[in-house]
Amino acid sequence: MRREAVIAQIQKAFGANAYPGDNFLQGSFDGCEPAEEVGAFVGKTDWNNLDSAMLDARYCVLSFFSEAGFRFFLPAYLIADLREELQTADPLFHLWHGFATVSTEVPVGSQTFQRSSGGTILLNPKRYGAMTWIDYARHRMSVFAREEAQAIVAYLNYKAERDATGIDKPRIDSALAGFWLDRAENAPTRESLQRHLREEEKSTMEILRARQEKS
């Protein structure tokens, strides 16, 4: 796909999403950095109006958003990346990380240790028990509706096709095969989300009405 076609698909898929609310943007509360990073996005109710320089300066925030915050602001980062306006922020990383296994050798004195993350490797047993990296990635990325996942797949394919280094493509392929292609085909649609919200609102109103009649 051409770049502008991918951008148009992202805008269409995410354009109608509602701002989650100031109190529901932050997902991490470890230390002071998450509040400082996420705080820059409080009150920013239209992601289309965010400046690319501001997004790039807040490259860490994609790790600190709640699922709702990540879903709402991700398209701004994707479009800025497609337009090559980001120098530091790397939204692509957040879409393959956890699905692809990455290993690094760490020399310590006369020994060399291999540190790995992603896939079926345990995330952090002290904190998350038996949760693996792919378990966590699936949980976090399951926030996206079908149309949004389809736009993300278009973005991932575009990035893979233009990976001059050959580093990103195998990671993207792992993420596509392990999660995104299925999500793009089988995730709940936008209409199903809206229908659920309407049904929940209707049932809540009926419950409140019934309680008022009894009181």
C-alpha positions as CSV (number, residue, x, y, z in Angstrom):
1,M,0.0,0.0,0.0
2,R,1.1,3.6,-0.6
3,R,1.8,5.6,2.5
4,E,-1.1,8.0,2.1
5,A,-3.5,5.0,1.8
6,V,-2.2,3.6,5.1
7,I,-2.6,7.0,6.7
8,A,-6.2,7.3,5.4
9,Q,-7.0,3.9,6.8
10,I,-5.6,4.8,10.2
11,Q,-7.6,8.0,10.3
12,K,-10.8,6.2,9.4
13,A,-10.3,3.4,11.8
14,F,-9.4,5.6,14.8
15,G,-11.0,8.9,14.0
16,A,-14.3,8.4,15.9
17,N,-12.8,7.1,19.1
18,A,-13.8,9.0,22.2
19,Y,-11.2,10.5,24.5
20,P,-10.9,8.2,27.5
21,G,-10.9,11.0,30.1
22,D,-8.2,12.6,32.0
23,N,-8.2,10.1,34.9
24,F,-8.0,7.1,32.6
25,L,-4.8,7.7,30.6
26,Q,-2.1,6.5,32.9
27,G,-1.5,2.7,33.2
28,S,1.9,2.6,35.0
29,F,2.4,4.0,38.5
30,D,6.0,2.9,39.1
31,G,7.9,6.0,40.1
32,C,7.2,9.6,39.0
33,E,8.1,9.3,35.3
34,P,4.8,7.9,34.2
35,A,2.7,10.7,35.6
36,E,5.1,13.3,34.1
37,E,5.0,11.7,30.7
38,V,1.2,11.0,30.6
39,G,0.5,14.4,32.1
40,A,1.5,16.1,28.9
41,F,-1.5,14.4,27.2
42,V,-4.1,15.2,29.8
43,G,-6.9,17.3,28.1
44,K,-5.6,16.5,24.6
45,T,-9.0,15.3,23.3
46,D,-8.1,15.3,19.6
47,W,-5.1,13.3,18.7
48,N,-5.2,14.7,15.1
49,N,-4.0,18.1,16.5
50,L,-0.9,16.8,18.3
51,D,2.4,18.1,17.0
52,S,4.9,15.5,15.9
53,A,7.7,17.2,17.8
54,M,5.7,17.0,21.0
55,L,5.0,13.3,20.3
56,D,8.7,12.6,19.7
57,A,9.7,14.4,22.9
58,R,7.3,12.0,24.8
59,Y,8.7,8.8,23.3
60,C,8.5,7.0,26.6
61,V,4.8,7.6,27.1
62,L,3.7,4.6,25.0
63,S,5.0,2.4,27.7
64,F,3.1,4.3,30.4
65,F,-0.3,4.8,28.9
66,S,-3.3,2.7,30.1
67,E,-4.8,0.5,27.4
68,A,-7.4,3.2,26.8
69,G,-4.7,5.9,26.5
70,F,-2.6,3.7,24.3
71,R,-5.5,3.0,22.0
72,F,-6.5,6.7,21.7
73,F,-3.1,8.2,21.1
74,L,-1.4,5.4,19.1
75,P,-2.7,6.6,15.7
76,A,-1.0,10.0,16.2
77,Y,2.3,8.2,16.6
78,L,1.7,5.9,13.7
79,I,0.9,8.7,11.3
80,A,3.8,10.8,12.4
81,D,6.1,7.7,11.9
82,L,4.7,7.1,8.4
83,R,5.4,10.7,7.6
84,E,9.0,10.3,8.9
85,E,8.5,13.0,11.5
86,L,9.8,11.0,14.5
87,Q,13.5,10.9,15.4
88,T,13.2,9.0,18.8
89,A,9.7,7.7,19.3
90,D,9.2,4.2,17.9
91,P,5.6,3.0,17.8
92,L,6.6,0.0,15.7
93,F,8.5,-1.4,18.7
94,H,5.4,-1.4,20.8
95,L,3.4,-3.4,18.2
96,W,5.8,-6.3,17.8
97,H,7.5,-6.3,21.3
98,G,6.4,-9.3,23.3
99,F,5.3,-11.3,20.2
100,A,8.8,-11.7,18.8
101,T,11.6,-13.3,20.9
102,V,14.8,-11.2,21.1
103,S,18.0,-12.3,22.7
104,T,21.1,-10.3,23.7
105,E,24.4,-11.6,25.0
106,V,25.7,-9.8,28.0
107,P,29.5,-10.3,28.8
108,V,30.3,-10.2,32.5
109,G,33.9,-10.8,33.3
110,S,34.9,-14.1,31.9
111,Q,31.3,-15.2,31.4
112,T,28.7,-14.3,28.9
113,F,25.0,-14.4,29.8
114,Q,22.1,-14.5,27.3
115,R,19.1,-12.3,28.2
116,S,15.9,-12.9,26.3
117,S,12.5,-11.4,26.1
118,G,9.3,-12.0,24.2
119,G,7.3,-15.0,23.2
120,T,6.9,-17.7,25.8
121,I,9.7,-16.4,28.0
122,L,8.5,-15.5,31.5
123,L,7.9,-11.8,32.0
124,N,8.8,-11.4,35.7
125,P,7.8,-14.3,37.9
126,K,8.2,-12.2,41.1
127,R,5.6,-9.8,40.0
128,Y,3.5,-11.6,37.3
129,G,3.8,-15.2,38.2
130,A,3.5,-17.5,35.2
131,M,2.7,-14.7,32.8
132,T,4.8,-14.7,29.6
133,W,5.7,-11.9,27.4
134,I,3.2,-12.9,24.8
135,D,0.5,-13.2,27.4
136,Y,1.1,-9.6,28.4
137,A,1.3,-8.4,24.8
138,R,-1.9,-10.1,23.9
139,H,-3.7,-8.6,26.9
140,R,-2.5,-5.1,26.1
141,M,-3.1,-5.2,22.4
142,S,-6.5,-6.8,22.7
143,V,-7.9,-3.3,23.3
144,F,-8.1,-2.7,19.5
145,A,-11.3,-3.3,17.6
146,R,-11.3,-5.1,14.3
147,E,-11.1,-2.0,12.1
148,E,-8.3,-0.7,14.2
149,A,-6.3,-3.9,14.0
150,Q,-6.7,-3.9,10.3
151,A,-5.2,-0.4,10.1
152,I,-2.4,-1.6,12.3
153,V,-1.8,-4.6,10.0
154,A,-1.6,-2.2,7.1
155,Y,1.0,-0.1,9.0
156,L,3.0,-3.2,9.9
157,N,3.1,-4.4,6.3
158,Y,4.1,-1.0,5.1
159,K,7.0,-0.9,7.6
160,A,8.1,-4.5,6.8
161,E,8.1,-3.8,3.0
162,R,10.4,-0.8,3.6
163,D,12.8,-2.4,6.2
164,A,16.1,-1.6,4.6
165,T,18.1,-3.2,7.5
166,G,16.3,-6.5,7.6
167,I,16.0,-6.2,11.4
168,D,12.4,-5.2,11.8
169,K,10.8,-7.5,9.2
170,P,11.2,-10.9,11.1
171,R,9.9,-9.2,14.3
172,I,6.9,-7.8,12.4
173,D,6.3,-11.2,10.8
174,S,6.2,-12.8,14.2
175,A,3.8,-10.3,15.6
176,L,1.5,-10.6,12.5
177,A,1.5,-14.4,12.7
178,G,1.2,-14.5,16.5
179,F,-1.5,-12.0,17.0
180,W,-2.3,-9.2,14.5
181,L,-3.6,-11.1,11.5
182,D,-6.1,-13.0,13.7
183,R,-7.0,-9.8,15.5
184,A,-7.7,-8.1,12.2
185,E,-10.1,-10.9,11.2
186,N,-11.8,-11.9,14.4
187,A,-11.7,-9.0,16.9
188,P,-15.0,-7.4,17.9
189,T,-16.0,-4.7,15.4
190,R,-16.6,-1.0,16.2
191,E,-20.3,-1.5,15.8
192,S,-20.3,-4.4,18.3
193,L,-18.5,-2.2,20.8
194,Q,-21.0,0.6,20.4
195,R,-23.9,-1.9,20.6
196,H,-22.6,-3.3,23.8
197,L,-22.3,0.3,25.3
198,R,-25.9,1.1,24.2
199,E,-27.2,-2.1,25.8
200,E,-25.2,-1.5,29.0
201,E,-26.6,2.1,29.2
202,K,-30.1,0.9,28.6
203,S,-30.0,-1.8,31.2
204,T,-28.4,0.6,33.7
205,M,-31.2,3.1,33.2
206,E,-33.8,0.4,33.6
207,I,-32.3,-0.7,36.9
208,L,-32.1,2.8,38.2
209,R,-35.7,3.5,37.1
210,A,-36.9,0.3,38.9
211,R,-35.1,1.3,42.1
212,Q,-36.6,4.7,42.0
213,E,-40.1,3.3,41.6
214,K,-39.6,1.0,44.6
215,S,-38.3,3.9,46.8
